[in-house]
Amino acid sequence: MHTPEALSKHYIPYNAKFLGSTEVEQPKGTEVVRDAVRKLKFARHIKKSEGQKIPKVELQISIYGVKILEPKTKEIQHNCQLHRISFCADDKTDKRIFTFICKDSESNKHLCYVFDSEKCAEEITLTIGQAFDLAYRKFLESGGKDVETRKQIAGLQKRIQDLETENMELKNKVQDLENQLRITQVSTSPASSVTPKSPSTDIFDMIPFSPISHQSSIPTRNGTQPPPVPSRSAEIKRDLFGAEPFDPFNCGAGDFPPDIQSKLDEMQEGFKMGLTLEGTVFCLDPLDSRC
């Protein structure tokens, strides 16, 4: 129907009358859309008898979705993403009527949109189908292949932020411990005492801090080695400050930002469901013979 460039870099515009949208129970099915069309056509006849006109809209179809706009102001009334569109059909007897089912992004309900075009319903239906196919292939090429890479990057970024916060908290704790130890040493030592400090202390004259063992209260002599670090359990692998080591190749799903994770899962699910195109008959009685 159209070149891939036209649907990828631009959009295909169509003019139509918007009969409205109504909630349906299923994402697919000829009977589902037939009932929705009949319902909206009946509502249209009532509005027409009351002197109300059916609003005109502009459809912009591209790989990013089907936009429904007000023709003059270009205000977007509805934006239906392609991976949310599951069914599309046109009336083979009345070349003007076409419809599609789209899952609402906020309520997650399936809505059936019905339009009246100038005898180009089949072309619009095929254009939506072509855009869906092209969007799915582009998703597999650019998004589907590196989806795991993007998940890992997002997980790494989140983990780095958590580690930076944890590192700052640990620095503050170490500083507090150093201050407390310095105060304790000053208050317990006589002013005239010349007892040499233990060579196992650091530059702040404090015994190295271990989160597992309490600092030894037994003074050490010159030339002696610090007590050995107690062996850790093989089941608990943690770093010096008690934090679990980070493995970028063993990230759980919980490490991924929920907005990115849910969006990727939603697109995969929608594209896997596929888009069904059908040509059917909507006008079944005299009321529908002239729409």
CYANA upper distance limits for C-alpha pairs under 8 A (distance plus 0.5 A):
  1 MET  CA    123 GLU  CA      8.34
  1 MET  CA    126 LEU  CA      7.82
  1 MET  CA    127 THR  CA      6.99
  1 MET  CA    130 GLN  CA      8.03
  2 HIS  CA      6 ALA  CA      7.13
  2 HIS  CA      7 LEU  CA      7.84
  2 HIS  CA    127 THR  CA      8.00
  3 THR  CA      7 LEU  CA      7.38
  4 PRO  CA      8 SER  CA      6.43
  4 PRO  CA    134 LEU  CA      7.76
  5 GLU  CA      9 LYS  CA      6.08
  5 GLU  CA     10 HIS  CA      7.70
  6 ALA  CA     10 HIS  CA      5.61
  6 ALA  CA     11 TYR  CA      6.50
  6 ALA  CA     12 ILE  CA      7.60
  6 ALA  CA     62 SER  CA      8.35
  7 LEU  CA     11 TYR  CA      5.63
  7 LEU  CA     12 ILE  CA      7.22
  7 LEU  CA     61 ILE  CA      7.69
  7 LEU  CA     62 SER  CA      5.02
  7 LEU  CA     63 ILE  CA      6.25
  7 LEU  CA    131 ALA  CA      6.96
  8 SER  CA     62 SER  CA      6.77
  8 SER  CA     63 ILE  CA      6.18
 10 HIS  CA     62 SER  CA      7.29
 11 TYR  CA     60 GLN  CA      6.22
 11 TYR  CA     61 ILE  CA      5.76
 11 TYR  CA     62 SER  CA      5.19
 12 ILE  CA     59 LEU  CA      8.39
 12 ILE  CA     60 GLN  CA      6.02
 12 ILE  CA     61 ILE  CA      5.59
 12 ILE  CA     62 SER  CA      7.04
 13 PRO  CA     58 GLU  CA      7.23
 13 PRO  CA     59 LEU  CA      5.98
 13 PRO  CA     60 GLN  CA      5.10
 13 PRO  CA     61 ILE  CA      6.96
 14 TYR  CA     58 GLU  CA      6.23
 14 TYR  CA     59 LEU  CA      5.49
 14 TYR  CA     60 GLN  CA      7.10
 14 TYR  CA    124 ILE  CA      8.18
 15 ASN  CA     56 LYS  CA      7.82
 15 ASN  CA     57 VAL  CA      6.55
 15 ASN  CA     58 GLU  CA      5.21
 15 ASN  CA     59 LEU  CA      6.68
 15 ASN  CA    117 SER  CA      7.23
 15 ASN  CA    118 GLU  CA      8.49
 16 ALA  CA     56 LYS  CA      6.33
 16 ALA  CA     57 VAL  CA      6.06
 16 ALA  CA     58 GLU  CA      6.83
 16 ALA  CA     59 LEU  CA      7.86
 16 ALA  CA    115 PHE  CA      6.82
 16 ALA  CA    116 ASP  CA      6.08
 16 ALA  CA    117 SER  CA      4.90
 16 ALA  CA    118 GLU  CA      7.52
 17 LYS  CA     54 ILE  CA      6.77
 17 LYS  CA     55 PRO  CA      6.24
 17 LYS  CA     56 LYS  CA      4.86
 17 LYS  CA     57 VAL  CA      6.33
 17 LYS  CA    115 PHE  CA      6.08
 17 LYS  CA    116 ASP  CA      5.41
 17 LYS  CA    117 SER  CA      6.72
 18 PHE  CA     54 ILE  CA      7.16
 18 PHE  CA     55 PRO  CA      6.34
 18 PHE  CA     56 LYS  CA      6.55
 18 PHE  CA     57 VAL  CA      6.80
 18 PHE  CA    114 VAL  CA      6.96
 18 PHE  CA    115 PHE  CA      5.24
 18 PHE  CA    116 ASP  CA      6.95
 19 LEU  CA     40 LEU  CA      6.79
 19 LEU  CA     41 LYS  CA      7.65
 19 LEU  CA     44 ARG  CA      7.20
 19 LEU  CA     54 ILE  CA      7.13
 19 LEU  CA     55 PRO  CA      8.15
 19 LEU  CA    113 TYR  CA      8.25
 19 LEU  CA    114 VAL  CA      6.01
 19 LEU  CA    115 PHE  CA      5.96
 19 LEU  CA    116 ASP  CA      7.50
 20 GLY  CA     40 LEU  CA      7.18
 20 GLY  CA    113 TYR  CA      6.50
 20 GLY  CA    114 VAL  CA      6.36
 20 GLY  CA    115 PHE  CA      7.91
 21 SER  CA     40 LEU  CA      8.05
 21 SER  CA    111 LEU  CA      6.71
 21 SER  CA    112 CYS  CA      5.79
 21 SER  CA    113 TYR  CA      4.86
 21 SER  CA    114 VAL  CA      6.75
 22 THR  CA     36 ALA  CA      7.14
 22 THR  CA     40 LEU  CA      8.17
 22 THR  CA    111 LEU  CA      5.94
 22 THR  CA    112 CYS  CA      5.88
 22 THR  CA    113 TYR  CA      7.38
 23 GLU  CA    109 LYS  CA      7.41
 23 GLU  CA    110 HIS  CA      6.28
 23 GLU  CA    111 LEU  CA      4.91
 23 GLU  CA    112 CYS  CA      6.65
 24 VAL  CA     32 VAL  CA      7.32
 24 VAL  CA     36 ALA  CA      7.82
 24 VAL  CA    109 LYS  CA      8.34
 24 VAL  CA    110 HIS  CA      6.11
 24 VAL  CA    111 LEU  CA      6.28
 24 VAL  CA    112 CYS  CA      6.95
 25 GLU  CA     32 VAL  CA      8.21
 25 GLU  CA    110 HIS  CA      7.21
 26 GLN  CA     32 VAL  CA      7.42
 26 GLN  CA    110 HIS  CA      7.39
 27 PRO  CA     86 SER  CA      6.43
 27 PRO  CA     87 PHE  CA      7.25
 27 PRO  CA    101 ILE  CA      6.83
 27 PRO  CA    102 CYS  CA      7.98
 27 PRO  CA    103 LYS  CA      8.15
 27 PRO  CA    110 HIS  CA      6.62
 28 LYS  CA     32 VAL  CA      7.50
 28 LYS  CA     86 SER  CA      6.84
 28 LYS  CA     87 PHE  CA      5.82
 28 LYS  CA    101 ILE  CA      7.78
 28 LYS  CA    276 THR  CA      7.97
 29 GLY  CA     33 VAL  CA      7.12
 29 GLY  CA     87 PHE  CA      7.91
 30 THR  CA     34 ARG  CA      6.52
 30 THR  CA     89 ALA  CA      8.48
 30 THR  CA    278 GLU  CA      8.29
 30 THR  CA    280 THR  CA      7.79
 31 GLU  CA     35 ASP  CA      6.65
 32 VAL  CA     36 ALA  CA      6.95
 33 VAL  CA     37 VAL  CA      6.49
 33 VAL  CA     99 THR  CA      7.75
 33 VAL  CA    100 PHE  CA      8.27
 33 VAL  CA    101 ILE  CA      8.33
 33 VAL  CA    112 CYS  CA      7.34
 34 ARG  CA     38 ARG  CA      6.70
 34 ARG  CA    281 VAL  CA      8.45
 34 ARG  CA    282 PHE  CA      6.13
 35 ASP  CA     39 LYS  CA      6.62
 36 ALA  CA     40 LEU  CA      6.71
 36 ALA  CA    112 CYS  CA      7.21
 37 VAL  CA     41 LYS  CA      6.42
 37 VAL  CA     99 THR  CA      8.31
 37 VAL  CA    114 VAL  CA      6.97
 37 VAL  CA    282 PHE  CA      7.46
 38 ARG  CA     42 PHE  CA      6.60
 38 ARG  CA    282 PHE  CA      7.83
 38 ARG  CA    283 CYS  CA      8.44
 38 ARG  CA    288 ASP  CA      8.18
 39 LYS  CA     43 ALA  CA      6.91
 40 LEU  CA     44 ARG  CA      6.57
 40 LEU  CA    114 VAL  CA      8.05
 41 LYS  CA     45 HIS  CA      6.83
 41 LYS  CA    288 ASP  CA      7.85
 41 LYS  CA    291 CYS  CA      7.69
 42 PHE  CA     46 ILE  CA      7.01
 43 ALA  CA     47 LYS  CA      6.82
 44 ARG  CA     48 LYS  CA      6.53
 44 ARG  CA     54 ILE  CA      7.90
 45 HIS  CA     49 SER  CA      6.63
 46 ILE  CA     50 GLU  CA      6.92
 47 LYS  CA     51 GLY  CA      6.94
 47 LYS  CA     52 GLN  CA      5.69
 47 LYS  CA     53 LYS  CA      7.78
 48 LYS  CA     52 GLN  CA      5.67
 48 LYS  CA     53 LYS  CA      6.73
 48 LYS  CA     54 ILE  CA      8.19
 56 LYS  CA     70 GLU  CA      7.73
 56 LYS  CA     71 PRO  CA      7.59
 57 VAL  CA     68 ILE  CA      6.88
 57 VAL  CA     69 LEU  CA      6.10
 57 VAL  CA     70 GLU  CA      5.63
 57 VAL  CA     71 PRO  CA      5.97
 58 GLU  CA     67 LYS  CA      8.47
 58 GLU  CA     68 ILE  CA      6.32
 58 GLU  CA     69 LEU  CA      5.63
 58 GLU  CA     70 GLU  CA      6.73
 58 GLU  CA     71 PRO  CA      5.82
 59 LEU  CA     66 VAL  CA      7.13
 59 LEU  CA     67 LYS  CA      6.14
 59 LEU  CA     68 ILE  CA      5.45
 59 LEU  CA     69 LEU  CA      6.97
 60 GLN  CA     66 VAL  CA      6.20
 60 GLN  CA     67 LYS  CA      5.60
 60 GLN  CA     68 ILE  CA      7.25
 60 GLN  CA     69 LEU  CA      8.40
 61 ILE  CA     65 GLY  CA      6.56
 61 ILE  CA     66 VAL  CA      5.19
 61 ILE  CA     67 LYS  CA      7.09
 61 ILE  CA    127 THR  CA      7.92
 61 ILE  CA    128 ILE  CA      7.18
 61 ILE  CA    131 ALA  CA      7.82
 62 SER  CA     66 VAL  CA      7.11
 62 SER  CA    128 ILE  CA      8.42
 62 SER  CA    131 ALA  CA      6.33
 63 ILE  CA     82 LEU  CA      7.65
 63 ILE  CA    131 ALA  CA      5.49
 63 ILE  CA    132 PHE  CA      7.00
 63 ILE  CA    134 LEU  CA      7.13
 63 ILE  CA    135 ALA  CA      5.46
 64 TYR  CA     81 GLN  CA      6.66
 64 TYR  CA     82 LEU  CA      7.08
 64 TYR  CA    135 ALA  CA      7.83
 65 GLY  CA     79 ASN  CA      7.36
 65 GLY  CA     80 CYS  CA      5.94
 65 GLY  CA     81 GLN  CA      4.63
 65 GLY  CA     82 LEU  CA      5.21
 65 GLY  CA    131 ALA  CA      8.41
 66 VAL  CA     79 ASN  CA      6.51
 66 VAL  CA     80 CYS  CA      5.59
 66 VAL  CA     81 GLN  CA      6.87
 66 VAL  CA     82 LEU  CA      7.55
 66 VAL  CA    128 ILE  CA      8.24
 67 LYS  CA     76 ILE  CA      7.25
 67 LYS  CA     77 GLN  CA      8.18
 67 LYS  CA     78 HIS  CA      6.39
 67 LYS  CA     79 ASN  CA      5.05
 67 LYS  CA     80 CYS  CA      6.69
 68 ILE  CA     76 ILE  CA      6.39
 68 ILE  CA     77 GLN  CA      6.04
 68 ILE  CA     78 HIS  CA      5.57
 68 ILE  CA     79 ASN  CA      6.84
 69 LEU  CA     74 LYS  CA      5.84
 69 LEU  CA     75 GLU  CA      5.79
 69 LEU  CA     76 ILE  CA      4.88
 69 LEU  CA     77 GLN  CA      5.87
 69 LEU  CA     78 HIS  CA      7.63
 70 GLU  CA     74 LYS  CA      5.50
 70 GLU  CA     75 GLU  CA      5.79
 70 GLU  CA     76 ILE  CA      7.13
 70 GLU  CA     77 GLN  CA      7.49
 71 PRO  CA     75 GLU  CA      8.34
 80 CYS  CA     84 ARG  CA      7.47
 80 CYS  CA     85 ILE  CA      7.68
 80 CYS  CA    102 CYS  CA      7.18
 80 CYS  CA    104 ASP  CA      8.44
 81 GLN  CA     85 ILE  CA      7.31
 82 LEU  CA    131 ALA  CA      8.30
 82 LEU  CA    132 PHE  CA      6.30
 82 LEU  CA    135 ALA  CA      8.16
 83 HIS  CA    132 PHE  CA      7.90
 83 HIS  CA    267 MET  CA      6.36
 83 HIS  CA    270 GLY  CA      5.13
 83 HIS  CA    271 PHE  CA      5.73
 83 HIS  CA    274 GLY  CA      8.43
 84 ARG  CA    102 CYS  CA      5.85
 84 ARG  CA    103 LYS  CA      5.72
 84 ARG  CA    104 ASP  CA      8.14
 84 ARG  CA    267 MET  CA      8.48
 84 ARG  CA    270 GLY  CA      6.22
 85 ILE  CA    100 PHE  CA      7.51
 85 ILE  CA    101 ILE  CA      6.21
 85 ILE  CA    102 CYS  CA      4.75
 85 ILE  CA    103 LYS  CA      7.05
 85 ILE  CA    270 GLY  CA      8.32
 85 ILE  CA    275 LEU  CA      7.11
 86 SER  CA    100 PHE  CA      8.08
 86 SER  CA    101 ILE  CA      6.40
 86 SER  CA    102 CYS  CA      6.74
 86 SER  CA    103 LYS  CA      8.44
 86 SER  CA    270 GLY  CA      8.19
 86 SER  CA    273 MET  CA      7.61
 86 SER  CA    274 GLY  CA      6.72
 86 SER  CA    275 LEU  CA      5.10
 86 SER  CA    276 THR  CA      6.83
 87 PHE  CA    100 PHE  CA      5.89
 87 PHE  CA    101 ILE  CA      5.69
 87 PHE  CA    102 CYS  CA      8.08
 87 PHE  CA    275 LEU  CA      5.92
 87 PHE  CA    276 THR  CA      5.27
 87 PHE  CA    277 LEU  CA      6.71
 88 CYS  CA     98 PHE  CA      8.10
 88 CYS  CA     99 THR  CA      6.26
 88 CYS  CA    100 PHE  CA      4.58
 88 CYS  CA    101 ILE  CA      7.00
 88 CYS  CA    125 THR  CA      6.88
 88 CYS  CA    275 LEU  CA      7.74
 88 CYS  CA    276 THR  CA      6.61
 88 CYS  CA    277 LEU  CA      5.47
 88 CYS  CA    278 GLU  CA      7.00
 89 ALA  CA     98 PHE  CA      6.20
 89 ALA  CA     99 THR  CA      5.97
 89 ALA  CA    100 PHE  CA      6.77
 89 ALA  CA    125 THR  CA      6.97
 89 ALA  CA    277 LEU  CA      6.07
 89 ALA  CA    278 GLU  CA      5.16
 89 ALA  CA    279 GLY  CA      5.92
 89 ALA  CA    280 THR  CA      7.38
 90 ASP  CA     95 LYS  CA      7.88
 90 ASP  CA     96 ARG  CA      8.45
 90 ASP  CA     97 ILE  CA      6.37
 90 ASP  CA     98 PHE  CA      4.53
 90 ASP  CA     99 THR  CA      6.81
 90 ASP  CA    121 ALA  CA      6.28
 90 ASP  CA    122 GLU  CA      6.28
 90 ASP  CA    125 THR  CA      7.15
 90 ASP  CA    278 GLU  CA      7.25
 90 ASP  CA    279 GLY  CA      5.59
 90 ASP  CA    280 THR  CA      6.80
 90 ASP  CA    281 VAL  CA      8.46
 91 ASP  CA     95 LYS  CA      6.38
 91 ASP  CA     96 ARG  CA      7.74
 91 ASP  CA     97 ILE  CA      6.04
 91 ASP  CA     98 PHE  CA      6.64
 91 ASP  CA    121 ALA  CA      7.97
 91 ASP  CA    122 GLU  CA      8.37
 91 ASP  CA    279 GLY  CA      6.40
 91 ASP  CA    280 THR  CA      5.67
 91 ASP  CA    281 VAL  CA      5.56
 91 ASP  CA    282 PHE  CA      6.31
 91 ASP  CA    283 CYS  CA      8.46
 92 LYS  CA    279 GLY  CA      6.28
 92 LYS  CA    280 THR  CA      6.12
 92 LYS  CA    281 VAL  CA      6.23
 93 THR  CA    281 VAL  CA      6.55
 93 THR  CA    282 PHE  CA      8.32
 93 THR  CA    283 CYS  CA      7.97
 94 ASP  CA    119 LYS  CA      8.28
 94 ASP  CA    281 VAL  CA      8.31
 94 ASP  CA    282 PHE  CA      8.38
 94 ASP  CA    283 CYS  CA      7.91
 95 LYS  CA    117 SER  CA      8.45
 95 LYS  CA    118 GLU  CA      8.20
 95 LYS  CA    119 LYS  CA      5.08
 95 LYS  CA    120 CYS  CA      6.88
 95 LYS  CA    121 ALA  CA      6.17
 95 LYS  CA    122 GLU  CA      7.53
 96 ARG  CA    115 PHE  CA      8.35
 96 ARG  CA    116 ASP  CA      5.62
 96 ARG  CA    117 SER  CA      5.10
 96 ARG  CA    118 GLU  CA      5.96
 96 ARG  CA    119 LYS  CA      4.85
 96 ARG  CA    120 CYS  CA      6.65
 96 ARG  CA    121 ALA  CA      5.66
 97 ILE  CA    114 VAL  CA      7.77
 97 ILE  CA    115 PHE  CA      6.27
 97 ILE  CA    116 ASP  CA      5.22
 97 ILE  CA    117 SER  CA      6.82
 97 ILE  CA    119 LYS  CA      8.44
 97 ILE  CA    121 ALA  CA      6.31
 98 PHE  CA    114 VAL  CA      6.57
 98 PHE  CA    115 PHE  CA      6.06
 98 PHE  CA    116 ASP  CA      7.20
 98 PHE  CA    117 SER  CA      8.24
 98 PHE  CA    121 ALA  CA      5.78
 98 PHE  CA    122 GLU  CA      7.93
 98 PHE  CA    124 ILE  CA      8.48
 98 PHE  CA    125 THR  CA      7.60
 99 THR  CA    112 CYS  CA      7.31
 99 THR  CA    113 TYR  CA      5.93
 99 THR  CA    114 VAL  CA      4.93
 99 THR  CA    115 PHE  CA      6.65
100 PHE  CA    112 CYS  CA      6.20
100 PHE  CA    113 TYR  CA      6.01
100 PHE  CA    114 VAL  CA      7.43
101 ILE  CA    110 HIS  CA      6.95
101 ILE  CA    111 LEU  CA      6.03
101 ILE  CA    112 CYS  CA      4.86
101 ILE  CA    113 TYR  CA      6.82
102 CYS  CA    110 HIS  CA      6.15
102 CYS  CA    111 LEU  CA      5.92
102 CYS  CA    112 CYS  CA      6.96
102 CYS  CA    113 TYR  CA      8.25
103 LYS  CA    108 ASN  CA      6.14
103 LYS  CA    109 LYS  CA      6.04
103 LYS  CA    110 HIS  CA      4.87
103 LYS  CA    111 LEU  CA      6.62
104 ASP  CA    108 ASN  CA      5.30
104 ASP  CA    109 LYS  CA      5.89
104 ASP  CA    110 HIS  CA      6.66
104 ASP  CA    111 LEU  CA      7.24
116 ASP  CA    121 ALA  CA      8.21
117 SER  CA    121 ALA  CA      6.50
120 CYS  CA    124 ILE  CA      6.84
121 ALA  CA    125 THR  CA      6.70
122 GLU  CA    126 LEU  CA      6.69
122 GLU  CA    279 GLY  CA      8.46
123 GLU  CA    127 THR  CA      6.57
124 ILE  CA    128 ILE  CA      6.76
125 THR  CA    129 GLY  CA      6.83
125 THR  CA    277 LEU  CA      7.79
126 LEU  CA    130 GLN  CA      6.61
126 LEU  CA    277 LEU  CA      8.28
127 THR  CA    131 ALA  CA      6.61
128 ILE  CA    132 PHE  CA      6.62
129 GLY  CA    133 ASP  CA      6.74
129 GLY  CA    275 LEU  CA      7.58
129 GLY  CA    277 LEU  CA      7.52
130 GLN  CA    134 LEU  CA      6.64
131 ALA  CA    135 ALA  CA      6.48
132 PHE  CA    136 TYR  CA      6.60
132 PHE  CA    275 LEU  CA      7.79
133 ASP  CA    137 ARG  CA      6.82
134 LEU  CA    138 LYS  CA      6.69
135 ALA  CA    139 PHE  CA      6.54
136 TYR  CA    140 LEU  CA      6.82
136 TYR  CA    271 PHE  CA      6.84
137 ARG  CA    141 GLU  CA      6.69
138 LYS  CA    142 SER  CA      6.33
138 LYS  CA    143 GLY  CA      7.80
139 PHE  CA    143 GLY  CA      5.18
139 PHE  CA    144 GLY  CA      6.05
140 LEU  CA    144 GLY  CA      4.60
140 LEU  CA    145 LYS  CA      6.55
141 GLU  CA    145 LYS  CA      6.61
142 SER  CA    146 ASP  CA      7.38
143 GLY  CA    147 VAL  CA      6.02
146 ASP  CA    150 ARG  CA      6.77
147 VAL  CA    151 LYS  CA      6.75
147 VAL  CA    264 LEU  CA      8.27
148 GLU  CA    152 GLN  CA      6.69
149 THR  CA    153 ILE  CA      6.72
150 ARG  CA    154 ALA  CA      6.66
151 LYS  CA    155 GLY  CA      6.58
151 LYS  CA    256 PHE  CA      6.87
151 LYS  CA    260 ILE  CA      8.34
151 LYS  CA    261 GLN  CA      7.98
152 GLN  CA    156 LEU  CA      6.50
152 GLN  CA    248 PRO  CA      7.79
152 GLN  CA    251 CYS  CA      8.03
152 GLN  CA    256 PHE  CA      8.21
153 ILE  CA    157 GLN  CA      6.67
154 ALA  CA    158 LYS  CA      6.82
154 ALA  CA    256 PHE  CA      6.59
154 ALA  CA    257 PRO  CA      7.30
155 GLY  CA    159 ARG  CA      6.59
155 GLY  CA    251 CYS  CA      7.72
155 GLY  CA    255 ASP  CA      5.82
155 GLY  CA    256 PHE  CA      5.32
155 GLY  CA    257 PRO  CA      7.59
156 LEU  CA    160 ILE  CA      6.54
156 LEU  CA    248 PRO  CA      7.33
157 GLN  CA    161 GLN  CA      6.90
158 LYS  CA    162 ASP  CA      6.84
158 LYS  CA    255 ASP  CA      7.77
158 LYS  CA    256 PHE  CA      8.07
158 LYS  CA    257 PRO  CA      8.10
159 ARG  CA    163 LEU  CA      6.62
159 ARG  CA    255 ASP  CA      8.04
160 ILE  CA    164 GLU  CA      6.61
161 GLN  CA    165 THR  CA      6.81
162 ASP  CA    166 GLU  CA      6.62
163 LEU  CA    167 ASN  CA      6.36
164 GLU  CA    168 MET  CA      6.75
165 THR  CA    169 GLU  CA      6.88
166 GLU  CA    170 LEU  CA      6.71
167 ASN  CA    171 LYS  CA      6.69
168 MET  CA    172 ASN  CA      6.87
169 GLU  CA    173 LYS  CA      6.83
170 LEU  CA    174 VAL  CA      6.64
170 LEU  CA    241 PHE  CA      7.88
171 LYS  CA    175 GLN  CA      6.67
172 ASN  CA    176 ASP  CA      6.74
173 LYS  CA    177 LEU  CA      6.76
174 VAL  CA    178 GLU  CA      6.71
175 GLN  CA    179 ASN  CA      6.76
176 ASP  CA    180 GLN  CA      6.69
177 LEU  CA    181 LEU  CA      6.57
178 GLU  CA    182 ARG  CA      6.63
178 GLU  CA    204 PHE  CA      8.20
178 GLU  CA    206 MET  CA      7.77
179 ASN  CA    183 ILE  CA      6.78
180 GLN  CA    184 THR  CA      6.71
181 LEU  CA    185 GLN  CA      6.68
181 LEU  CA    206 MET  CA      7.59
182 ARG  CA    186 VAL  CA      6.79
182 ARG  CA    205 ASP  CA      8.49
182 ARG  CA    206 MET  CA      8.11
183 ILE  CA    187 SER  CA      6.71
184 THR  CA    188 THR  CA      6.68
185 GLN  CA    189 SER  CA      6.57
189 SER  CA    193 SER  CA      7.36
197 LYS  CA    201 THR  CA      8.24
197 LYS  CA    205 ASP  CA      7.90
198 SER  CA    219 PRO  CA      7.55
198 SER  CA    220 THR  CA      6.16
198 SER  CA    221 ARG  CA      6.67
198 SER  CA    222 ASN  CA      6.96
199 PRO  CA    220 THR  CA      8.41
199 PRO  CA    221 ARG  CA      8.14
199 PRO  CA    222 ASN  CA      6.60
199 PRO  CA    223 GLY  CA      7.81
200 SER  CA    207 ILE  CA      6.99
200 SER  CA    208 PRO  CA      8.37
200 SER  CA    220 THR  CA      8.21
200 SER  CA    224 THR  CA      8.48
200 SER  CA    225 GLN  CA      7.51
200 SER  CA    226 PRO  CA      6.45
201 THR  CA    205 ASP  CA      5.46
201 THR  CA    206 MET  CA      5.26
201 THR  CA    207 ILE  CA      5.04
201 THR  CA    208 PRO  CA      7.00
202 ASP  CA    206 MET  CA      6.00
202 ASP  CA    207 ILE  CA      6.99
202 ASP  CA    208 PRO  CA      7.22
207 ILE  CA    215 GLN  CA      7.41
208 PRO  CA    215 GLN  CA      8.36
209 PHE  CA    215 GLN  CA      7.43
210 SER  CA    214 HIS  CA      7.51
210 SER  CA    215 GLN  CA      7.92
210 SER  CA    240 LEU  CA      8.14
211 PRO  CA    240 LEU  CA      8.13
211 PRO  CA    241 PHE  CA      7.13
211 PRO  CA    242 GLY  CA      7.56
212 ILE  CA    230 PRO  CA      8.41
213 SER  CA    230 PRO  CA      8.02
220 THR  CA    224 THR  CA      7.12
220 THR  CA    226 PRO  CA      8.48
232 ARG  CA    236 ILE  CA      7.83
232 ARG  CA    237 LYS  CA      8.41
233 SER  CA    237 LYS  CA      8.05
237 LYS  CA    244 GLU  CA      6.88
237 LYS  CA    245 PRO  CA      7.78
238 ARG  CA    242 GLY  CA      5.62
238 ARG  CA    243 ALA  CA      5.69
238 ARG  CA    244 GLU  CA      5.01
238 ARG  CA    245 PRO  CA      6.47
239 ASP  CA    243 ALA  CA      5.91
239 ASP  CA    244 GLU  CA      6.81
239 ASP  CA    245 PRO  CA      6.81
247 ASP  CA    251 CYS  CA      7.43
251 CYS  CA    255 ASP  CA      6.80
252 GLY  CA    256 PHE  CA      8.19
254 GLY  CA    258 PRO  CA      8.45
256 PHE  CA    260 ILE  CA      7.81
256 PHE  CA    261 GLN  CA      6.81
257 PRO  CA    261 GLN  CA      6.75
258 PRO  CA    262 SER  CA      6.37
259 ASP  CA    263 LYS  CA      6.61
260 ILE  CA    264 LEU  CA      6.70
261 GLN  CA    265 ASP  CA      6.68
262 SER  CA    266 GLU  CA      6.42
263 LYS  CA    267 MET  CA      6.75
264 LEU  CA    268 GLN  CA      6.68
265 ASP  CA    269 GLU  CA      6.56
266 GLU  CA    270 GLY  CA      6.58
267 MET  CA    271 PHE  CA      6.58
268 GLN  CA    272 LYS  CA      6.53
269 GLU  CA    273 MET  CA      6.75
270 GLY  CA    274 GLY  CA      7.23
271 PHE  CA    275 LEU  CA      8.33
282 PHE  CA    288 ASP  CA      8.44
283 CYS  CA    288 ASP  CA      5.39
283 CYS  CA    289 SER  CA      6.44
284 LEU  CA    288 ASP  CA      6.97
284 LEU  CA    289 SER  CA      8.10
285 ASP  CA    289 SER  CA      7.03
286 PRO  CA    290 ARG  CA      8.18
